[in-house]
Amino acid sequence: MALFNRKNDTAAAATATLEVDPALAALTGDYTIDPAHSSIGFTVRHAMVTNVRGSFADHEGTLHLDGSDPAGSAASIEVQIASVDTGMADRDGHLRSADFFDAETFPRMTFRSTSAEQLGGDAYRITGDLTIKDVTKPLAIDLEFNGSATDVYGNERVGFEGSATILRSDWGLTWNAALETGGVMVSDKVKLTFDISAIKAAPQG
């Protein structure tokens, strides 16, 4: 489904408008991310030999989808750093400390989209600004649109899953420790993962 499909000229836009899928057009509206059925996670290499996975339990966000003109869609996400959870309390405390996120000084991580493009089929790329601590840099997230449905409570939902790879040092997350056997304790490369379920807001009337 073409949720994000840039139109490069007036003629193409007119043709695309005529070919809009009614099912997609019906998705147009504002959505709130459902944190109970969504996850924002990360994977990082530890001691050069294994992966540690974690997530942020406390997050919120909004989507605006335009099924008739997908380039008008947008996304905004805010994550509470103190909610980081890797399954080990001591490690989580270290991540919250000034060595890493400094959650007391910088309690939130945010993403604000600036553009989107369709890569083919249900695959998309959303580009925006990711802010961690006091550093803002561009981030591109590759997404797959998983579809839409009405749940048992009558909520209209859409679902996306996606990922992006960053270098944490680009955002000032530089703490590390050298290993006697060579290499470092924590890799610079971090994979971010997103599983998003969002609920459509009732029309304003």
Solvent accessible surface area in square Angstrom, and as a share of the most:
residue,aa,sasa,rsa
1,M,91,0.41
2,A,31,0.24
3,L,1,0.00
4,F,10,0.04
5,N,56,0.29
6,R,122,0.45
7,K,56,0.24
8,N,141,0.72
9,D,82,0.42
10,T,119,0.69
11,A,73,0.57
12,A,44,0.34
13,A,30,0.23
14,A,56,0.44
15,T,73,0.42
16,A,24,0.18
17,T,83,0.48
18,L,156,0.78
19,E,127,0.57
20,V,40,0.23
21,D,59,0.31
22,P,108,0.68
23,A,55,0.43
24,L,13,0.06
25,A,33,0.25
26,A,65,0.51
27,L,16,0.08
28,T,54,0.31
29,G,17,0.16
30,D,82,0.43
31,Y,3,0.01
32,T,76,0.44
33,I,3,0.02
34,D,18,0.09
35,P,68,0.42
36,A,86,0.67
37,H,125,0.56
38,S,15,0.09
39,S,50,0.32
40,I,7,0.04
41,G,9,0.09
42,F,21,0.09
43,T,26,0.15
44,V,21,0.12
45,R,105,0.38
46,H,65,0.29
47,A,24,0.19
48,M,105,0.47
49,V,115,0.66
50,T,67,0.39
51,N,60,0.31
52,V,20,0.12
53,R,158,0.58
54,G,12,0.11
55,S,39,0.25
56,F,7,0.03
57,A,76,0.59
58,D,75,0.39
59,H,9,0.04
60,E,106,0.48
61,G,10,0.10
62,T,75,0.43
63,L,18,0.09
64,H,67,0.30
65,L,3,0.01
66,D,32,0.16
67,G,3,0.03
68,S,50,0.32
69,D,67,0.35
70,P,6,0.04
71,A,45,0.35
72,G,42,0.40
73,S,16,0.10
74,A,52,0.41
75,A,21,0.17
76,S,32,0.20
77,I,16,0.08
78,E,40,0.18
79,V,5,0.03
80,Q,51,0.22
81,I,3,0.01
82,A,60,0.47
83,S,23,0.15
84,V,2,0.01
85,D,73,0.38
86,T,17,0.10
87,G,73,0.71
88,M,105,0.47
89,A,86,0.66
90,D,121,0.63
91,R,72,0.26
92,D,9,0.05
93,G,34,0.33
94,H,62,0.28
95,L,25,0.12
96,R,83,0.30
97,S,42,0.27
98,A,76,0.59
99,D,64,0.33
100,F,12,0.05
101,F,22,0.09
102,D,30,0.16
103,A,11,0.09
104,E,168,0.75
105,T,85,0.49
106,F,54,0.23
107,P,52,0.33
108,R,118,0.43
109,M,16,0.07
110,T,26,0.15
111,F,11,0.05
112,R,102,0.37
113,S,25,0.16
114,T,91,0.53
115,S,42,0.27
116,A,7,0.06
117,E,70,0.32
118,Q,56,0.25
119,L,81,0.40
120,G,40,0.38
121,G,51,0.49
122,D,54,0.28
123,A,39,0.30
124,Y,0,0.00
125,R,83,0.30
126,I,11,0.06
127,T,43,0.25
128,G,1,0.01
129,D,57,0.30
130,L,8,0.04
131,T,36,0.21
132,I,5,0.03
133,K,42,0.18
134,D,113,0.58
135,V,42,0.24
136,T,77,0.45
137,K,77,0.33
138,P,101,0.64
139,L,12,0.06
140,A,47,0.37
141,I,8,0.04
142,D,59,0.31
143,L,29,0.15
144,E,87,0.39
145,F,5,0.02
146,N,85,0.44
147,G,21,0.20
148,S,55,0.36
149,A,70,0.54
150,T,90,0.53
151,D,34,0.18
152,V,140,0.80
153,Y,185,0.70
154,G,51,0.49
155,N,47,0.24
156,E,88,0.39
157,R,45,0.17
158,V,4,0.02
159,G,15,0.14
160,F,12,0.05
161,E,74,0.33
162,G,14,0.14
163,S,37,0.24
164,A,9,0.07
165,T,80,0.47
166,I,13,0.07
167,L,81,0.41
168,R,12,0.04
169,S,47,0.30
170,D,64,0.33
171,W,9,0.03
172,G,38,0.36
173,L,10,0.05
174,T,92,0.54
175,W,81,0.28
176,N,54,0.28
177,A,36,0.28
178,A,91,0.71
179,L,39,0.20
180,E,188,0.84
181,T,133,0.78
182,G,43,0.41
183,G,37,0.35
184,V,54,0.31
185,M,59,0.26
186,V,22,0.12
187,S,21,0.14
188,D,52,0.27
189,K,124,0.53
190,V,16,0.09
191,K,95,0.40
192,L,18,0.09
193,T,45,0.26
194,F,18,0.08
195,D,69,0.36
196,I,16,0.08
197,S,18,0.12
198,A,0,0.00
199,I,43,0.22
200,K,44,0.19
201,A,50,0.39
202,A,80,0.62
203,P,126,0.79
204,Q,176,0.78
205,G,129,1.24
